Amino acid sequence: MSATPLHDIWEASSSQPFLPSIPKGLQFPIAFTLLFIAVLLTGLFGLNNTLKNLPLYGIPASLAFAFGAVYMICAVGVYV
């Protein structure tokens, strides 16, 4: 029985370990910072709740929360 192309790729990549773009040691501080910024911007958007403030506070707050939540999940060792 011959090896599958996927198995060949697996064997070829065994000598190249995965290196994340952000090291494991920096994931928690980055996640905490992003989540803090998200809470701050959400509060500012709640105080100034108008449609013109949506691109100024609302969208950056949601993006900071989204990326901060993913980084926090990775930083504390919960794998999705």
mmJSON file of the N, C-alpha and C atoms, coordinates in Angstrom:
{"data_MODEL":{"atom_site":{
"group_PDB":["ATOM","ATOM","ATOM","ATOM","ATOM","ATOM","ATOM","ATOM","ATOM","ATOM","ATOM","ATOM","ATOM","ATOM","ATOM","ATOM","ATOM","ATOM","ATOM","ATOM","ATOM","ATOM","ATOM","ATOM","ATOM","ATOM","ATOM","ATOM","ATOM","ATOM","ATOM","ATOM","ATOM","ATOM","ATOM","ATOM","ATOM","ATOM","ATOM","ATOM","ATOM","ATOM","ATOM","ATOM","ATOM","ATOM","ATOM","ATOM","ATOM","ATOM","ATOM","ATOM","ATOM","ATOM","ATOM","ATOM","ATOM","ATOM","ATOM","ATOM","ATOM","ATOM","ATOM","ATOM","ATOM","ATOM","ATOM","ATOM","ATOM","ATOM","ATOM","ATOM","ATOM","ATOM","ATOM","ATOM","ATOM","ATOM","ATOM","ATOM","ATOM","ATOM","ATOM","ATOM","ATOM","ATOM","ATOM","ATOM","ATOM","ATOM","ATOM","ATOM","ATOM","ATOM","ATOM","ATOM","ATOM","ATOM","ATOM","ATOM","ATOM","ATOM","ATOM","ATOM","ATOM","ATOM","ATOM","ATOM","ATOM","ATOM","ATOM","ATOM","ATOM","ATOM","ATOM","ATOM","ATOM","ATOM","ATOM","ATOM","ATOM","ATOM","ATOM","ATOM","ATOM","ATOM","ATOM","ATOM","ATOM","ATOM","ATOM","ATOM","ATOM","ATOM","ATOM","ATOM","ATOM","ATOM","ATOM","ATOM","ATOM","ATOM","ATOM","ATOM","ATOM","ATOM","ATOM","ATOM","ATOM","ATOM","ATOM","ATOM","ATOM","ATOM","ATOM","ATOM","ATOM","ATOM","ATOM","ATOM","ATOM","ATOM","ATOM","ATOM","ATOM","ATOM","ATOM","ATOM","ATOM","ATOM","ATOM","ATOM","ATOM","ATOM","ATOM","ATOM","ATOM","ATOM","ATOM","ATOM","ATOM","ATOM","ATOM","ATOM","ATOM","ATOM","ATOM","ATOM","ATOM","ATOM","ATOM","ATOM","ATOM","ATOM","ATOM","ATOM","ATOM","ATOM","ATOM","ATOM","ATOM","ATOM","ATOM","ATOM","ATOM","ATOM","ATOM","ATOM","ATOM","ATOM","ATOM","ATOM","ATOM","ATOM","ATOM","ATOM","ATOM","ATOM","ATOM","ATOM","ATOM","ATOM","ATOM","ATOM","ATOM","ATOM","ATOM","ATOM","ATOM","ATOM","ATOM","ATOM","ATOM","ATOM","ATOM","ATOM","ATOM","ATOM","ATOM","ATOM"],
"id":[1,2,3,4,5,6,7,8,9,10,11,12,13,14,15,16,17,18,19,20,21,22,23,24,25,26,27,28,29,30,31,32,33,34,35,36,37,38,39,40,41,42,43,44,45,46,47,48,49,50,51,52,53,54,55,56,57,58,59,60,61,62,63,64,65,66,67,68,69,70,71,72,73,74,75,76,77,78,79,80,81,82,83,84,85,86,87,88,89,90,91,92,93,94,95,96,97,98,99,100,101,102,103,104,105,106,107,108,109,110,111,112,113,114,115,116,117,118,119,120,121,122,123,124,125,126,127,128,129,130,131,132,133,134,135,136,137,138,139,140,141,142,143,144,145,146,147,148,149,150,151,152,153,154,155,156,157,158,159,160,161,162,163,164,165,166,167,168,169,170,171,172,173,174,175,176,177,178,179,180,181,182,183,184,185,186,187,188,189,190,191,192,193,194,195,196,197,198,199,200,201,202,203,204,205,206,207,208,209,210,211,212,213,214,215,216,217,218,219,220,221,222,223,224,225,226,227,228,229,230,231,232,233,234,235,236,237,238,239,240],
"type_symbol":["N","C","C","N","C","C","N","C","C","N","C","C","N","C","C","N","C","C","N","C","C","N","C","C","N","C","C","N","C","C","N","C","C","N","C","C","N","C","C","N","C","C","N","C","C","N","C","C","N","C","C","N","C","C","N","C","C","N","C","C","N","C","C","N","C","C","N","C","C","N","C","C","N","C","C","N","C","C","N","C","C","N","C","C","N","C","C","N","C","C","N","C","C","N","C","C","N","C","C","N","C","C","N","C","C","N","C","C","N","C","C","N","C","C","N","C","C","N","C","C","N","C","C","N","C","C","N","C","C","N","C","C","N","C","C","N","C","C","N","C","C","N","C","C","N","C","C","N","C","C","N","C","C","N","C","C","N","C","C","N","C","C","N","C","C","N","C","C","N","C","C","N","C","C","N","C","C","N","C","C","N","C","C","N","C","C","N","C","C","N","C","C","N","C","C","N","C","C","N","C","C","N","C","C","N","C","C","N","C","C","N","C","C","N","C","C","N","C","C","N","C","C","N","C","C","N","C","C","N","C","C","N","C","C","N","C","C","N","C","C"],
"label_atom_id":["N","CA","C","N","CA","C","N","CA","C","N","CA","C","N","CA","C","N","CA","C","N","CA","C","N","CA","C","N","CA","C","N","CA","C","N","CA","C","N","CA","C","N","CA","C","N","CA","C","N","CA","C","N","CA","C","N","CA","C","N","CA","C","N","CA","C","N","CA","C","N","CA","C","N","CA","C","N","CA","C","N","CA","C","N","CA","C","N","CA","C","N","CA","C","N","CA","C","N","CA","C","N","CA","C","N","CA","C","N","CA","C","N","CA","C","N","CA","C","N","CA","C","N","CA","C","N","CA","C","N","CA","C","N","CA","C","N","CA","C","N","CA","C","N","CA","C","N","CA","C","N","CA","C","N","CA","C","N","CA","C","N","CA","C","N","CA","C","N","CA","C","N","CA","C","N","CA","C","N","CA","C","N","CA","C","N","CA","C","N","CA","C","N","CA","C","N","CA","C","N","CA","C","N","CA","C","N","CA","C","N","CA","C","N","CA","C","N","CA","C","N","CA","C","N","CA","C","N","CA","C","N","CA","C","N","CA","C","N","CA","C","N","CA","C","N","CA","C","N","CA","C","N","CA","C","N","CA","C","N","CA","C","N","CA","C","N","CA","C","N","CA","C","N","CA","C","N","CA","C"],
"label_alt_id":[null,null,null,null,null,null,null,null,null,null,null,null,null,null,null,null,null,null,null,null,null,null,null,null,null,null,null,null,null,null,null,null,null,null,null,null,null,null,null,null,null,null,null,null,null,null,null,null,null,null,null,null,null,null,null,null,null,null,null,null,null,null,null,null,null,null,null,null,null,null,null,null,null,null,null,null,null,null,null,null,null,null,null,null,null,null,null,null,null,null,null,null,null,null,null,null,null,null,null,null,null,null,null,null,null,null,null,null,null,null,null,null,null,null,null,null,null,null,null,null,null,null,null,null,null,null,null,null,null,null,null,null,null,null,null,null,null,null,null,null,null,null,null,null,null,null,null,null,null,null,null,null,null,null,null,null,null,null,null,null,null,null,null,null,null,null,null,null,null,null,null,null,null,null,null,null,null,null,null,null,null,null,null,null,null,null,null,null,null,null,null,null,null,null,null,null,null,null,null,null,null,null,null,null,null,null,null,null,null,null,null,null,null,null,null,null,null,null,null,null,null,null,null,null,null,null,null,null,null,null,null,null,null,null,null,null,null,null,null,null],
"label_comp_id":["MET","MET","MET","SER","SER","SER","ALA","ALA","ALA","THR","THR","THR","PRO","PRO","PRO","LEU","LEU","LEU","HIS","HIS","HIS","ASP","ASP","ASP","ILE","ILE","ILE","TRP","TRP","TRP","GLU","GLU","GLU","ALA","ALA","ALA","SER","SER","SER","SER","SER","SER","SER","SER","SER","GLN","GLN","GLN","PRO","PRO","PRO","PHE","PHE","PHE","LEU","LEU","LEU","PRO","PRO","PRO","SER","SER","SER","ILE","ILE","ILE","PRO","PRO","PRO","LYS","LYS","LYS","GLY","GLY","GLY","LEU","LEU","LEU","GLN","GLN","GLN","PHE","PHE","PHE","PRO","PRO","PRO","ILE","ILE","ILE","ALA","ALA","ALA","PHE","PHE","PHE","THR","THR","THR","LEU","LEU","LEU","LEU","LEU","LEU","PHE","PHE","PHE","ILE","ILE","ILE","ALA","ALA","ALA","VAL","VAL","VAL","LEU","LEU","LEU","LEU","LEU","LEU","THR","THR","THR","GLY","GLY","GLY","LEU","LEU","LEU","PHE","PHE","PHE","GLY","GLY","GLY","LEU","LEU","LEU","ASN","ASN","ASN","ASN","ASN","ASN","THR","THR","THR","LEU","LEU","LEU","LYS","LYS","LYS","ASN","ASN","ASN","LEU","LEU","LEU","PRO","PRO","PRO","LEU","LEU","LEU","TYR","TYR","TYR","GLY","GLY","GLY","ILE","ILE","ILE","PRO","PRO","PRO","ALA","ALA","ALA","SER","SER","SER","LEU","LEU","LEU","ALA","ALA","ALA","PHE","PHE","PHE","ALA","ALA","ALA","PHE","PHE","PHE","GLY","GLY","GLY","ALA","ALA","ALA","VAL","VAL","VAL","TYR","TYR","TYR","MET","MET","MET","ILE","ILE","ILE","CYS","CYS","CYS","ALA","ALA","ALA","VAL","VAL","VAL","GLY","GLY","GLY","VAL","VAL","VAL","TYR","TYR","TYR","VAL","VAL","VAL"],
"label_asym_id":["A","A","A","A","A","A","A","A","A","A","A","A","A","A","A","A","A","A","A","A","A","A","A","A","A","A","A","A","A","A","A","A","A","A","A","A","A","A","A","A","A","A","A","A","A","A","A","A","A","A","A","A","A","A","A","A","A","A","A","A","A","A","A","A","A","A","A","A","A","A","A","A","A","A","A","A","A","A","A","A","A","A","A","A","A","A","A","A","A","A","A","A","A","A","A","A","A","A","A","A","A","A","A","A","A","A","A","A","A","A","A","A","A","A","A","A","A","A","A","A","A","A","A","A","A","A","A","A","A","A","A","A","A","A","A","A","A","A","A","A","A","A","A","A","A","A","A","A","A","A","A","A","A","A","A","A","A","A","A","A","A","A","A","A","A","A","A","A","A","A","A","A","A","A","A","A","A","A","A","A","A","A","A","A","A","A","A","A","A","A","A","A","A","A","A","A","A","A","A","A","A","A","A","A","A","A","A","A","A","A","A","A","A","A","A","A","A","A","A","A","A","A","A","A","A","A","A","A","A","A","A","A","A","A","A","A","A","A","A","A"],
"label_entity_id":["1","1","1","1","1","1","1","1","1","1","1","1","1","1","1","1","1","1","1","1","1","1","1","1","1","1","1","1","1","1","1","1","1","1","1","1","1","1","1","1","1","1","1","1","1","1","1","1","1","1","1","1","1","1","1","1","1","1","1","1","1","1","1","1","1","1","1","1","1","1","1","1","1","1","1","1","1","1","1","1","1","1","1","1","1","1","1","1","1","1","1","1","1","1","1","1","1","1","1","1","1","1","1","1","1","1","1","1","1","1","1","1","1","1","1","1","1","1","1","1","1","1","1","1","1","1","1","1","1","1","1","1","1","1","1","1","1","1","1","1","1","1","1","1","1","1","1","1","1","1","1","1","1","1","1","1","1","1","1","1","1","1","1","1","1","1","1","1","1","1","1","1","1","1","1","1","1","1","1","1","1","1","1","1","1","1","1","1","1","1","1","1","1","1","1","1","1","1","1","1","1","1","1","1","1","1","1","1","1","1","1","1","1","1","1","1","1","1","1","1","1","1","1","1","1","1","1","1","1","1","1","1","1","1","1","1","1","1","1","1"],
"label_seq_id":[1,1,1,2,2,2,3,3,3,4,4,4,5,5,5,6,6,6,7,7,7,8,8,8,9,9,9,10,10,10,11,11,11,12,12,12,13,13,13,14,14,14,15,15,15,16,16,16,17,17,17,18,18,18,19,19,19,20,20,20,21,21,21,22,22,22,23,23,23,24,24,24,25,25,25,26,26,26,27,27,27,28,28,28,29,29,29,30,30,30,31,31,31,32,32,32,33,33,33,34,34,34,35,35,35,36,36,36,37,37,37,38,38,38,39,39,39,40,40,40,41,41,41,42,42,42,43,43,43,44,44,44,45,45,45,46,46,46,47,47,47,48,48,48,49,49,49,50,50,50,51,51,51,52,52,52,53,53,53,54,54,54,55,55,55,56,56,56,57,57,57,58,58,58,59,59,59,60,60,60,61,61,61,62,62,62,63,63,63,64,64,64,65,65,65,66,66,66,67,67,67,68,68,68,69,69,69,70,70,70,71,71,71,72,72,72,73,73,73,74,74,74,75,75,75,76,76,76,77,77,77,78,78,78,79,79,79,80,80,80],
"pdbx_PDB_ins_code":[null,null,null,null,null,null,null,null,null,null,null,null,null,null,null,null,null,null,null,null,null,null,null,null,null,null,null,null,null,null,null,null,null,null,null,null,null,null,null,null,null,null,null,null,null,null,null,null,null,null,null,null,null,null,null,null,null,null,null,null,null,null,null,null,null,null,null,null,null,null,null,null,null,null,null,null,null,null,null,null,null,null,null,null,null,null,null,null,null,null,null,null,null,null,null,null,null,null,null,null,null,null,null,null,null,null,null,null,null,null,null,null,null,null,null,null,null,null,null,null,null,null,null,null,null,null,null,null,null,null,null,null,null,null,null,null,null,null,null,null,null,null,null,null,null,null,null,null,null,null,null,null,null,null,null,null,null,null,null,null,null,null,null,null,null,null,null,null,null,null,null,null,null,null,null,null,null,null,null,null,null,null,null,null,null,null,null,null,null,null,null,null,null,null,null,null,null,null,null,null,null,null,null,null,null,null,null,null,null,null,null,null,null,null,null,null,null,null,null,null,null,null,null,null,null,null,null,null,null,null,null,null,null,null,null,null,null,null,null,null],
"Cartn_x":[0.838,0.0,0.888,0.633,1.487,1.026,1.952,1.634,0.779,-0.08,-0.943,-0.182,-0.63,0.043,0.023,-1.054,-1.116,-0.053,0.152,1.193,2.576,2.788,4.08,4.316,3.282,3.411,3.699,3.028,3.241,4.685,5.206,6.593,7.581,7.295,8.208,8.25,7.146,7.113,7.516,7.891,8.223,9.486,10.354,11.578,11.4,10.212,9.951,8.891,9.296,8.288,7.483,6.266,5.398,5.853,6.057,6.412,5.33,4.573,3.508,4.079,3.278,3.745,3.935,3.163,3.318,3.721,4.87,5.341,4.36,4.416,3.505,3.607,4.775,4.954,4.318,4.045,3.448,1.942,1.374,-0.053,-0.918,-0.56,-1.379,-1.357,-0.178,-0.204,-0.944,-0.785,-1.498,-2.995,-3.401,-4.822,-5.412,-4.714,-5.202,-5.333,-4.345,-4.384,-5.559,-5.76,-6.87,-8.216,-8.362,-9.619,-9.855,-8.8,-8.929,-9.361,-8.743,-9.125,-10.575,-10.988,-12.37,-13.355,-13.052,-13.945,-13.984,-12.842,-12.77,-13.576,-13.382,-14.11,-15.599,-15.962,-17.384,-18.038,-17.328,-17.852,-18.019,-17.032,-17.133,-18.277,-18.462,-19.563,-20.909,-20.974,-22.211,-22.563,-21.556,-21.807,-22.173,-21.636,-21.877,-22.541,-23.705,-24.356,-25.081,-24.312,-24.9,-24.325,-24.993,-24.562,-23.217,-22.921,-21.636,-20.461,-20.721,-19.651,-19.434,-20.249,-20.095,-18.733,-18.29,-16.963,-15.816,-16.094,-15.051,-14.839,-15.933,-15.844,-16.351,-17.468,-18.126,-17.362,-16.946,-16.242,-14.868,-14.05,-12.775,-12.964,-14.034,-14.28,-14.601,-15.407,-15.764,-14.565,-13.738,-12.534,-11.534,-11.352,-10.432,-10.927,-12.244,-12.78,-12.622,-12.871,-12.778,-11.354,-10.383,-9.005,-8.481,-8.87,-8.441,-8.977,-10.228,-10.804,-10.076,-9.764,-9.042,-7.649,-6.954,-5.615,-5.682,-6.7,-6.823,-7.102,-7.933,-8.205,-6.899,-6.104,-4.828,-3.828,-3.828,-2.838,-3.059,-4.303,-4.563,-4.645,-4.488,-4.382,-5.678,-6.698,-7.939,-7.885,-7.924,-7.791,-9.165,-9.436,-10.736,-10.612],
"Cartn_y":[-1.175,0.0,1.244,2.152,3.332,4.435,5.325,6.45,7.467,8.117,9.137,10.448,11.333,12.641,13.417,13.281,13.968,13.434,12.132,11.536,12.014,12.144,12.652,14.084,14.909,16.296,16.312,15.449,15.352,14.994,14.017,13.591,14.679,15.374,16.419,17.609,17.885,19.048,18.72,17.5,17.124,17.821,18.246,18.919,20.426,20.943,22.379,22.636,22.96,23.174,24.451,24.455,25.634,26.693,27.889,29.028,30.087,30.382,31.377,32.776,33.637,34.995,35.798,35.486,36.114,35.019,35.161,34.097,33.829,32.616,32.18,33.084,33.56,34.403,35.785,36.244,37.569,37.516,36.328,36.232,36.767,36.485,36.973,38.494,39.152,40.624,41.276,40.735,41.295,41.094,39.905,39.628,40.538,40.704,41.56,43.009,43.478,44.845,45.037,44.075,44.186,44.155,43.295,43.233,44.502,45.071,46.329,47.462,47.519,48.528,48.331,47.075,46.786,47.274,47.05,47.506,49.037,49.657,51.125,51.719,51.192,51.715,51.413,50.264,49.944,50.927,51.277,52.264,53.625,54.035,55.319,55.322,54.2,54.111,54.132,53.505,53.519,54.905,55.69,57.054,58.0,57.737,58.596,57.772,57.24,56.293,56.999,57.323,57.876,57.113,57.221,56.493,56.992,58.265,58.788,58.256,57.797,57.245,55.754,55.135,53.709,53.375,54.069,53.735,54.186,55.144,55.664,54.776,54.271,53.474,52.039,51.866,50.568,49.505,49.821,48.834,48.496,49.479,49.111,48.318,48.617,47.866,46.414,46.182,44.799,44.041,44.696,44.036,43.737,44.695,44.464,43.326,43.25,42.156,40.818,40.797,39.541,38.995,39.817,39.353,39.114,39.956,39.76,38.468,38.119,36.876,35.666,35.706,34.58,34.453,35.566,35.505,35.043,35.444,35.006,33.512,33.02,31.576,30.822,31.317,30.665,30.816,31.961,32.223,31.355,31.073,30.289,28.794,28.407,26.992,26.289,27.025,26.404,26.355,25.152,25.008,24.807,25.614,25.558,24.75],
"Cartn_z":[0.0,0.0,0.0,-0.906,-1.03,-0.072,0.212,1.1,0.354,1.093,0.507,0.388,-0.494,-0.602,0.72,1.488,2.771,3.728,3.701,4.562,4.137,2.826,2.34,2.809,2.77,3.247,4.74,5.491,6.937,7.246,6.552,6.775,6.358,5.274,4.798,5.748,6.421,7.307,8.745,9.023,10.402,10.907,10.018,10.454,10.589,10.29,10.382,11.444,12.67,13.716,13.467,13.973,13.852,14.839,14.357,15.204,15.048,16.107,15.987,15.775,15.169,14.896,16.181,17.205,18.517,19.503,20.153,21.052,22.191,22.701,23.764,24.997,25.31,26.485,26.379,25.171,24.991,24.761,24.643,24.346,25.484,26.72,27.835,27.963,27.932,28.016,26.852,25.659,24.506,24.672,25.106,25.302,26.37,27.467,28.547,28.072,27.324,26.803,25.845,24.94,23.99,24.705,25.702,26.438,27.256,27.807,28.54,27.608,26.435,25.446,25.022,24.864,24.47,25.527,26.792,27.862,27.901,27.734,27.732,26.574,25.377,24.217,24.299,24.869,25.047,26.005,27.065,28.004,27.368,26.576,25.886,24.88,24.192,23.241,23.967,25.127,25.903,26.409,26.74,27.215,26.074,24.897,23.73,22.639,22.919,22.033,20.884,19.85,18.627,17.443,16.317,15.132,14.615,14.819,14.333,15.166,16.394,17.222,16.998,16.161,15.902,15.291,14.219,13.695,14.606,15.477,16.36,17.585,18.17,19.392,19.225,18.555,18.509,17.746,16.546,15.721,16.305,16.71,17.349,18.644,19.394,20.629,20.316,19.3,18.965,18.409,17.62,17.102,18.219,19.119,20.243,21.121,21.35,22.153,21.437,20.132,19.38,19.4,19.045,19.031,20.448,21.382,22.771,23.355,23.033,23.538,22.965,21.682,21.068,21.667,21.818,22.416,23.872,24.602,25.992,26.068,25.176,25.137,24.852,23.918,23.61,24.756,25.414,26.463,27.693,28.023,29.233,28.959,27.69,27.367,27.042,26.677,26.234,24.729,24.181,22.735,22.113,21.096,20.424,19.155],
"occupancy":[1.0,1.0,1.0,1.0,1.0,1.0,1.0,1.0,1.0,1.0,1.0,1.0,1.0,1.0,1.0,1.0,1.0,1.0,1.0,1.0,1.0,1.0,1.0,1.0,1.0,1.0,1.0,1.0,1.0,1.0,1.0,1.0,1.0,1.0,1.0,1.0,1.0,1.0,1.0,1.0,1.0,1.0,1.0,1.0,1.0,1.0,1.0,1.0,1.0,1.0,1.0,1.0,1.0,1.0,1.0,1.0,1.0,1.0,1.0,1.0,1.0,1.0,1.0,1.0,1.0,1.0,1.0,1.0,1.0,1.0,1.0,1.0,1.0,1.0,1.0,1.0,1.0,1.0,1.0,1.0,1.0,1.0,1.0,1.0,1.0,1.0,1.0,1.0,1.0,1.0,1.0,1.0,1.0,1.0,1.0,1.0,1.0,1.0,1.0,1.0,1.0,1.0,1.0,1.0,1.0,1.0,1.0,1.0,1.0,1.0,1.0,1.0,1.0,1.0,1.0,1.0,1.0,1.0,1.0,1.0,1.0,1.0,1.0,1.0,1.0,1.0,1.0,1.0,1.0,1.0,1.0,1.0,1.0,1.0,1.0,1.0,1.0,1.0,1.0,1.0,1.0,1.0,1.0,1.0,1.0,1.0,1.0,1.0,1.0,1.0,1.0,1.0,1.0,1.0,1.0,1.0,1.0,1.0,1.0,1.0,1.0,1.0,1.0,1.0,1.0,1.0,1.0,1.0,1.0,1.0,1.0,1.0,1.0,1.0,1.0,1.0,1.0,1.0,1.0,1.0,1.0,1.0,1.0,1.0,1.0,1.0,1.0,1.0,1.0,1.0,1.0,1.0,1.0,1.0,1.0,1.0,1.0,1.0,1.0,1.0,1.0,1.0,1.0,1.0,1.0,1.0,1.0,1.0,1.0,1.0,1.0,1.0,1.0,1.0,1.0,1.0,1.0,1.0,1.0,1.0,1.0,1.0,1.0,1.0,1.0,1.0,1.0,1.0,1.0,1.0,1.0,1.0,1.0,1.0,1.0,1.0,1.0,1.0,1.0,1.0],
"B_iso_or_equiv":[0.0,0.0,0.0,0.0,0.0,0.0,0.0,0.0,0.0,0.0,0.0,0.0,0.0,0.0,0.0,0.0,0.0,0.0,0.0,0.0,0.0,0.0,0.0,0.0,0.0,0.0,0.0,0.0,0.0,0.0,0.0,0.0,0.0,0.0,0.0,0.0,0.0,0.0,0.0,0.0,0.0,0.0,0.0,0.0,0.0,0.0,0.0,0.0,0.0,0.0,0.0,0.0,0.0,0.0,0.0,0.0,0.0,0.0,0.0,0.0,0.0,0.0,0.0,0.0,0.0,0.0,0.0,0.0,0.0,0.0,0.0,0.0,0.0,0.0,0.0,0.0,0.0,0.0,0.0,0.0,0.0,0.0,0.0,0.0,0.0,0.0,0.0,0.0,0.0,0.0,0.0,0.0,0.0,0.0,0.0,0.0,0.0,0.0,0.0,0.0,0.0,0.0,0.0,0.0,0.0,0.0,0.0,0.0,0.0,0.0,0.0,0.0,0.0,0.0,0.0,0.0,0.0,0.0,0.0,0.0,0.0,0.0,0.0,0.0,0.0,0.0,0.0,0.0,0.0,0.0,0.0,0.0,0.0,0.0,0.0,0.0,0.0,0.0,0.0,0.0,0.0,0.0,0.0,0.0,0.0,0.0,0.0,0.0,0.0,0.0,0.0,0.0,0.0,0.0,0.0,0.0,0.0,0.0,0.0,0.0,0.0,0.0,0.0,0.0,0.0,0.0,0.0,0.0,0.0,0.0,0.0,0.0,0.0,0.0,0.0,0.0,0.0,0.0,0.0,0.0,0.0,0.0,0.0,0.0,0.0,0.0,0.0,0.0,0.0,0.0,0.0,0.0,0.0,0.0,0.0,0.0,0.0,0.0,0.0,0.0,0.0,0.0,0.0,0.0,0.0,0.0,0.0,0.0,0.0,0.0,0.0,0.0,0.0,0.0,0.0,0.0,0.0,0.0,0.0,0.0,0.0,0.0,0.0,0.0,0.0,0.0,0.0,0.0,0.0,0.0,0.0,0.0,0.0,0.0,0.0,0.0,0.0,0.0,0.0,0.0],
"pdbx_formal_charge":[null,null,null,null,null,null,null,null,null,null,null,null,null,null,null,null,null,null,null,null,null,null,null,null,null,null,null,null,null,null,null,null,null,null,null,null,null,null,null,null,null,null,null,null,null,null,null,null,null,null,null,null,null,null,null,null,null,null,null,null,null,null,null,null,null,null,null,null,null,null,null,null,null,null,null,null,null,null,null,null,null,null,null,null,null,null,null,null,null,null,null,null,null,null,null,null,null,null,null,null,null,null,null,null,null,null,null,null,null,null,null,null,null,null,null,null,null,null,null,null,null,null,null,null,null,null,null,null,null,null,null,null,null,null,null,null,null,null,null,null,null,null,null,null,null,null,null,null,null,null,null,null,null,null,null,null,null,null,null,null,null,null,null,null,null,null,null,null,null,null,null,null,null,null,null,null,null,null,null,null,null,null,null,null,null,null,null,null,null,null,null,null,null,null,null,null,null,null,null,null,null,null,null,null,null,null,null,null,null,null,null,null,null,null,null,null,null,null,null,null,null,null,null,null,null,null,null,null,null,null,null,null,null,null,null,null,null,null,null,null],
"auth_seq_id":[1,1,1,2,2,2,3,3,3,4,4,4,5,5,5,6,6,6,7,7,7,8,8,8,9,9,9,10,10,10,11,11,11,12,12,12,13,13,13,14,14,14,15,15,15,16,16,16,17,17,17,18,18,18,19,19,19,20,20,20,21,21,21,22,22,22,23,23,23,24,24,24,25,25,25,26,26,26,27,27,27,28,28,28,29,29,29,30,30,30,31,31,31,32,32,32,33,33,33,34,34,34,35,35,35,36,36,36,37,37,37,38,38,38,39,39,39,40,40,40,41,41,41,42,42,42,43,43,43,44,44,44,45,45,45,46,46,46,47,47,47,48,48,48,49,49,49,50,50,50,51,51,51,52,52,52,53,53,53,54,54,54,55,55,55,56,56,56,57,57,57,58,58,58,59,59,59,60,60,60,61,61,61,62,62,62,63,63,63,64,64,64,65,65,65,66,66,66,67,67,67,68,68,68,69,69,69,70,70,70,71,71,71,72,72,72,73,73,73,74,74,74,75,75,75,76,76,76,77,77,77,78,78,78,79,79,79,80,80,80],
"auth_comp_id":["MET","MET","MET","SER","SER","SER","ALA","ALA","ALA","THR","THR","THR","PRO","PRO","PRO","LEU","LEU","LEU","HIS","HIS","HIS","ASP","ASP","ASP","ILE","ILE","ILE","TRP","TRP","TRP","GLU","GLU","GLU","ALA","ALA","ALA","SER","SER","SER","SER","SER","SER","SER","SER","SER","GLN","GLN","GLN","PRO","PRO","PRO","PHE","PHE","PHE","LEU","LEU","LEU","PRO","PRO","PRO","SER","SER","SER","ILE","ILE","ILE","PRO","PRO","PRO","LYS","LYS","LYS","GLY","GLY","GLY","LEU","LEU","LEU","GLN","GLN","GLN","PHE","PHE","PHE","PRO","PRO","PRO","ILE","ILE","ILE","ALA","ALA","ALA","PHE","PHE","PHE","THR","THR","THR","LEU","LEU","LEU","LEU","LEU","LEU","PHE","PHE","PHE","ILE","ILE","ILE","ALA","ALA","ALA","VAL","VAL","VAL","LEU","LEU","LEU","LEU","LEU","LEU","THR","THR","THR","GLY","GLY","GLY","LEU","LEU","LEU","PHE","PHE","PHE","GLY","GLY","GLY","LEU","LEU","LEU","ASN","ASN","ASN","ASN","ASN","ASN","THR","THR","THR","LEU","LEU","LEU","LYS","LYS","LYS","ASN","ASN","ASN","LEU","LEU","LEU","PRO","PRO","PRO","LEU","LEU","LEU","TYR","TYR","TYR","GLY","GLY","GLY","ILE","ILE","ILE","PRO","PRO","PRO","ALA","ALA","ALA","SER","SER","SER","LEU","LEU","LEU","ALA","ALA","ALA","PHE","PHE","PHE","ALA","ALA","ALA","PHE","PHE","PHE","GLY","GLY","GLY","ALA","ALA","ALA","VAL","VAL","VAL","TYR","TYR","TYR","MET","MET","MET","ILE","ILE","ILE","CYS","CYS","CYS","ALA","ALA","ALA","VAL","VAL","VAL","GLY","GLY","GLY","VAL","VAL","VAL","TYR","TYR","TYR","VAL","VAL","VAL"],
"auth_asym_id":["A","A","A","A","A","A","A","A","A","A","A","A","A","A","A","A","A","A","A","A","A","A","A","A","A","A","A","A","A","A","A","A","A","A","A","A","A","A","A","A","A","A","A","A","A","A","A","A","A","A","A","A","A","A","A","A","A","A","A","A","A","A","A","A","A","A","A","A","A","A","A","A","A","A","A","A","A","A","A","A","A","A","A","A","A","A","A","A","A","A","A","A","A","A","A","A","A","A","A","A","A","A","A","A","A","A","A","A","A","A","A","A","A","A","A","A","A","A","A","A","A","A","A","A","A","A","A","A","A","A","A","A","A","A","A","A","A","A","A","A","A","A","A","A","A","A","A","A","A","A","A","A","A","A","A","A","A","A","A","A","A","A","A","A","A","A","A","A","A","A","A","A","A","A","A","A","A","A","A","A","A","A","A","A","A","A","A","A","A","A","A","A","A","A","A","A","A","A","A","A","A","A","A","A","A","A","A","A","A","A","A","A","A","A","A","A","A","A","A","A","A","A","A","A","A","A","A","A","A","A","A","A","A","A","A","A","A","A","A","A"],
"auth_atom_id":["N","CA","C","N","CA","C","N","CA","C","N","CA","C","N","CA","C","N","CA","C","N","CA","C","N","CA","C","N","CA","C","N","CA","C","N","CA","C","N","CA","C","N","CA","C","N","CA","C","N","CA","C","N","CA","C","N","CA","C","N","CA","C","N","CA","C","N","CA","C","N","CA","C","N","CA","C","N","CA","C","N","CA","C","N","CA","C","N","CA","C","N","CA","C","N","CA","C","N","CA","C","N","CA","C","N","CA","C","N","CA","C","N","CA","C","N","CA","C","N","CA","C","N","CA","C","N","CA","C","N","CA","C","N","CA","C","N","CA","C","N","CA","C","N","CA","C","N","CA","C","N","CA","C","N","CA","C","N","CA","C","N","CA","C","N","CA","C","N","CA","C","N","CA","C","N","CA","C","N","CA","C","N","CA","C","N","CA","C","N","CA","C","N","CA","C","N","CA","C","N","CA","C","N","CA","C","N","CA","C","N","CA","C","N","CA","C","N","CA","C","N","CA","C","N","CA","C","N","CA","C","N","CA","C","N","CA","C","N","CA","C","N","CA","C","N","CA","C","N","CA","C","N","CA","C","N","CA","C","N","CA","C","N","CA","C","N","CA","C","N","CA","C","N","CA","C","N","CA","C"],
"pdbx_PDB_model_num":[1,1,1,1,1,1,1,1,1,1,1,1,1,1,1,1,1,1,1,1,1,1,1,1,1,1,1,1,1,1,1,1,1,1,1,1,1,1,1,1,1,1,1,1,1,1,1,1,1,1,1,1,1,1,1,1,1,1,1,1,1,1,1,1,1,1,1,1,1,1,1,1,1,1,1,1,1,1,1,1,1,1,1,1,1,1,1,1,1,1,1,1,1,1,1,1,1,1,1,1,1,1,1,1,1,1,1,1,1,1,1,1,1,1,1,1,1,1,1,1,1,1,1,1,1,1,1,1,1,1,1,1,1,1,1,1,1,1,1,1,1,1,1,1,1,1,1,1,1,1,1,1,1,1,1,1,1,1,1,1,1,1,1,1,1,1,1,1,1,1,1,1,1,1,1,1,1,1,1,1,1,1,1,1,1,1,1,1,1,1,1,1,1,1,1,1,1,1,1,1,1,1,1,1,1,1,1,1,1,1,1,1,1,1,1,1,1,1,1,1,1,1,1,1,1,1,1,1,1,1,1,1,1,1,1,1,1,1,1,1]
}}}
